[in-house]
Amino acid sequence: MAESKNGNGKPKTELLDELEKGPWPSFVKEIKSACAGSDSPKDLLGQLELSYQEKKGHWKHGGLVGVLGYGGGVIGRYSDVPEQFPKVAHFHTIRVNQPAGWFYTSEALRTVCDIWEKRGSGLTNMHGSTGDLVLLGTTTDQLEPAFQELARAGFDLGGSGSDMRTPSCCVGMARCEWACYDTMKICYDLTMDYQDELHRPAFPYKFKIKAAGCPNDCVASIARADLSIIGTWKDDIQQDDAEVAKYAAAGVNIQRDVCGLCPTRCMEWDGKKLTISNAECTRCMHCINVMPKALRPGKERGAAILIGSKAPIVQGALLSSVLVPFIPAAELMETIKELLSRLWEFWDEYGKARERIGELIQRIGMPAFLDGIGLEPAPEMVSAPRDNPFIFFQPAQGGDK
């Protein structure tokens, strides 16, 4: 099927044009704007339009393609209709390791864009779901020169394939008053300490680490990370009764909007005084989000470690399960490194090819997994009360009856 073009040399994109309509941002509009500086976006539009017409993807996985010394960081991609769209016959993606918290200077962004306009299509994705700065579309012969120029500018590649993916985090203490530990420091330290695991695939499948400073989990680690580091606190919520009264005077319906929406109903409002049963609090942050001047996280801060979330791959989507309920902030990095060594050793030994660690836990069960990594079970690991009354605890051999 020969592509048809408009008078300006761009391919006709009647179906893609529909995606430009409406008030939301459009990737089609952005690709069209990139056509002025490069020919590959034109062929990209043409191939994508063909895919929409035929309801069939026209990308082939590139197999093994990359840069010297690295086994990851590049996603090879080839067109299966190169004779129609020669400018995207090769259209490889480079993942660039993002700075912690996604803080860039304008000079750094200009540097990356200049390199990519010279060595690739000029198209970027700020950012991929893993967190990386994604550079979309270049040819095989431009991979190594692009990598070398990025390295000279102070950038490194991120992870891809069966390795530790690029750690990512929320802005944490840099901008957020709720952060219970320094997410950016943890993210940077993990990235630097695990360079080999990041760049040389050796795992059964991908392993993502995401750091969230508080239970609001702005990086959605509980849904996307194999290891979630979620800030929390161990003591009572800090409460300012005078500020609570101000919220009530300003018209906030504390009974309905705070107490009534608390998942454990651990709060009571008598019209004058807010009472919190902190022993029943699950640290969901709802009350703090509604009344930020009156309530704050406790002072004994740290993080909970969760394991096993992912999007659907071999099996359906999974949310993380609690692995370690609380680690003080000062002990966080040391504990995570010790925990990772146990997790990776067990997963390397018993994980199947392309099986995420959460799927391994689902297959063998959490008790066997905890036994395998030498971790004691904790009540916080229970996701829901048991619903079978005919299961009884058996006493240990020789134990108390």
N, C-alpha and C positions, 0 to 999 in steps of 0.2 A: 504494500500500500504506500504510494508516494505521498509525502507530506505536502500540504498546500500552504502557501505563504501569502501574507498581505503585501501591499505595495511597498511597505518599508522593510521588507526582508524578514520580518518576524513571522513565525508560524501562526496559522489561524488557530485560535484556542476558544472555540465557541462554548465548550463545556467548562473549561477553566475560568472563563470570564464570569460565569455565574458565581464563582467563589469570591469575586471582588465586590459583589453587591452586599449591602447591609452595613451596619455601623461598626462592625468589628474589624480588627486588622486582618489583612489578607497576605498570605505568603505568595500568592500569584502576583499581586501588585509589586512586591519586593523583588521577585525574580525578574519581572519585566523591567524594573528600574535598573537591574544589574546588566541588562543586555547592552547598554550603552558602552560599557567598559570591557566586555568580553563576549566571545562568540558562543561559549559553552552554555550559558543560560538560555540562549535561543533554542538550541537543540534539546536542552532539558525540558523546556516548555513543550516542544514538539513531541517528545517521547511520552511525557506525562499525559498530554492530550490523547495520544494513541492508546495509552493504558486505560483512560476513562472511556474511550470509544469501545475498546475490545473487552473491557472489564478483566484485564489481565496485566500483571506486573511484567515489566520488561528488563528487570535488573537480574544479573547473575551474580552470585557470591564470588568474590575474587580469589578465595582460597588463601594461599600463603603469599602475602605481599607486605613489605614493610621496609624499615630502615635498618642500617647496620647496627648490630649489637642488641636490638630490641625484638622481642617476640610479640609485642602488643603495641597499641597506640594508633594503628592504621587499620581501617576497615576497607578491604578491597571490594571494589564494585565495578562490574563491566556491563555494558548494554548487550542484550541479545539481538538487537537490530542495528548493529554499528554501521551498516551500509546506508541506512536511512538517516542516522544521527551520528555522524563521525566525530563531532566535537565532544560527545559524551561516551565514546567507545570505551574509554577509561574514565571513571568518575569516582576516584578513591576519596575517602574521608579521613582526615587527621583529627585525632582528639588531643587537645592541648590541656595540660593540667592547670586548672584554674587556681587563682590565689584563694586562700581561706576566706570565706565570707563573700566572695565575688567582689572584692574591692580592687578597682583598677584606677590608674591615672589615665588621663586623656592621652598622654604621650605613649603609654604602653598600648592602648587600643589602636592608636594610629600606626604604631610599629607593626602590630599583628596584621592590620588591614593592608598596609603597604606590601608586606611580604606575601600575603595571600593574593592580592591583585596581580602581583608579579609572577607567582608560582602556581596559582590555581584559578578558580572561577571567580573569586571575589565574594562568593556567597558564604555566610556564616550562620551559625545557630547559637544564640546567646541565651540559654545554654542547653546542652543535652540533659536528659532526665537523670543521668549519673552525676552531672555537675560540670563536666568538661566544657571548655570553649570548643565548639565543633566547627571545623573548617571543611566545607562541603565541596568536593569535586576537584580532583587534579589527576594528571596522568602519571604513570609509573615512573617515568624518567625524571619527574619533578619532585618526587617524594623526598629523596635524600637531600637535594639542595634546599628544599623548604625546611626540613628538619634542622639542617645545619644553621640556617639563618635564624630560625626560632631559638635555637640553643645559644647562639651568640648574643641574642637579645635578652637572654635570661629566662626563657621559657623551656619547659620540658613536656614530653608527651604524657598523656594519661594512659589508663589501662583499657585493654580490650581483650576478648578471648577468655580463656579459663584461668584467670588470675585475679588478684585483688584489684578491684576497680578503684578509680581515683576517689579517695575519701572526700566528703563534702560536709559542710556545716552551715548553720545559720550564723548571723552576724554576732550573736552572743553578746559578750560584755562590751563590744565595740559600740553598740547602739541601743541595746535592749536592757531595761532595768530588771527584767524578770530572770535573766540568765543566772543559773545556779552553779555554773563552772565556766571556765574559759574554753569555749568551743573552738575558737580559732587556733589556740595553742595546741589543743589535742589533735586537731585536723592536720596542722603543719607537722607536728612531731610524728604522727603515724605515717604521713607521706614520706618523710625523710628516713624513718627507721625501716620502712618496708619497701625500699626501692626494687629489690630483687623480685619480691612477690608481685610488685606492681607492673614490672616491665617484661618478666619472663614467665609466661604461662606454665603452671605446673600443678594446678588444682583440678579436681573433677569438673568444676564449672566456675562461673563467676562468683565473686564474694564482694559485696558492697558494705561499706561502713559509712554511716551518717551520724553526725553529732547534732543534737538539738539541745539548746540551752535550758529549756523548761518544758513542762508537759503540753504546752501549746503545739509543740513539734512542728515548727514552721518549715522544716525540710521533709516532712511526711516520712520520717524514718520508720515509723511503725508499720507502714505499708510497703516500703520499697527497699529496706536495708536488711542484709543478712545479719548484720550486727548493728543494733540501734543503741546509741548512747543518749539517753534522755534525762535532762536535768530534773532534779526533784529535791525535796527537803525531808528531814526526819522528824523535826520538832513541830510545834504548833504554828498555824498561820498567824502572822503578825496582824494585830487588829487595833484600829484607832476608832474608838467609839464616837468621838466628836465628829469625825468625818462621815461615819455611818449615818449619824443624825442629819448631817448636811445633805446627804444623798436623799434621805427620806423627805426632808423639807423641800428639796428641789423637785419632788414629784416621782422619784423612783419607787415603784411598787416592790419593796424588798421581799415581801411574802411571796408574791407571784413570780417575780423575775429572778430572784436569787434563791430563796429557800425552796420554792416550788420546782425549780429546775435542777436542783442538786441531785445527782444520780443516786446518792446513798441517803438522802434526806437527813443529813447530819447537822443541819442548821435550823434554828428557831428564831422567830422575830415576834416579840410581844407588843410591838408598836413603839417601844422605846429602846430596847436592848436586843442586840444580836448575839445569840449564843451558838457556839460551834463545838460540836463533839468531835474533836480532832482525831480521836482513836478510830472513828468511822470514816474519816476523810480519805478519798482515793487520789487526792492531788490533781483533780481534773482541770483546775484553773478557772472554772466558770465564774465563781463568785469574785475572784480577783479581777477577771476581765471586765465584769460589770461595774465593780466599785474599786478601781485601781488606786484611788487616793486613800481608801479606808482599809484595804486588805493587801497584804504582801506575803510572798513566800516566807517560810521560816528562816531562821538564821543558820541552822545546822544543814548546810547544803552539800549536794553531791550529785550523783546520777544513778539511775537504774540501767542495767544492761539487759537488752532484749535480743532475742535471736529468731531468725527464720522467716522473715517476711519476703514476699516476692510477688511479681505479676504472674499470670498464667504462663507456664512453659510446659513441663511434663504433666503437671497436675494443675488444679485451679489456683486462684489467688489465695495467698496466706497473709495473715497479719502476724506480727511478732509475738512471741511468748516471753514472759519474764524469765530471765536466767539468773541474774543477781539483783535482788530487790533494791539494795542501796550500797553505794561505795562513796565514802567521803571524798570531797573534791581533791584533797591533797594526795590521796592514794590512787587516784583514777588511772593515770598513765601506767603505773607499775602493774596494777591489777589487770588492766586490759591486755597488756603484753603477755602476762602469764596465761591469761584466759585464751588468747588467740593461739598460743603454742599448743594448748590442749585441744582446742577445737579443730585446728588444721591437721594435727596428727591423726585424730580419730576420723575425720572426714576423708583425708587422703587414703586411709586404710580401708574404710568401709563404704565410701560413697561410690555410686555408679557414675558412668560417664554422663555428663550433662545433667547431673542431679544436684540441685542446690542443697545447702545444708538443712534448710527447713523441710525439704522433701525427704531427706534422710531421716530426720526426726519423726516425720509423719509415718514413714515406712517401718521404723523399728520401735517407735514409741519413746516418749520422753523419759520414762524410768530407765530404759536400757541406755539411752544417750547420756543421762546424768551419771550413771554407773561407769560408762566408758570414758568420760572426761574427768571422773573423780570429784564430782560436785554433789553436795548434799541437797536433797529436795527442800523446798521452802513453801509455805502456804500460799505466797504470792504467785506461785507458778500455776495454781489451779485456775483455769479460765472460767469454770462454771461449777456449781455444786453438783454432786453426783445425783443422777435421777433414777438409779436402781437401788431400792431398799434391801435387796437380797444379796448384796456384796458386803462381806464383813472383813475387818482387819484380822489377820492371823498373827498371833504372838510369835516373836522370834524363838528359835529352838533353844530351850533351856531358860527362856525369859519368864517374866511374871505372867501369871494367868489372869 
